[in-house]
Amino acid sequence: MGRPVKGVVKTFKVIELLNSENGLSLADLAMKASLPKPTTYRILDTLTGLGYIEQDPATHQFTLGSQFLTFIRSPRTGTNIISLAEQ
């Protein structure tokens, strides 16, 4: 692998944490990802705007959003991620 793009690495840290937890606050995400709060907020704000992250208005916790469902079945290749995971 070449030199990783730091912003992509940080973004996937956040996504992976949200995938493994059932909702996290900004402070918890920043702490668990070992990222500054402003960096974590910018990542969350961007992903929320794209529909990949959702924030509960009552608890202010973040979870993965419905946009991730678009990866379950890719219309171009017909690749079914669930079938791949079962192999």
Secondary structure, 3 states (H helix, E strand, C coil): CCCCCHHHHHHHHHHHHHHHCCCECHHHHHHHHCCCHHHHHHHHHHHHHCCCEEECCCCCCEEECHHHHHHCECCCCCCEHHHHHHC
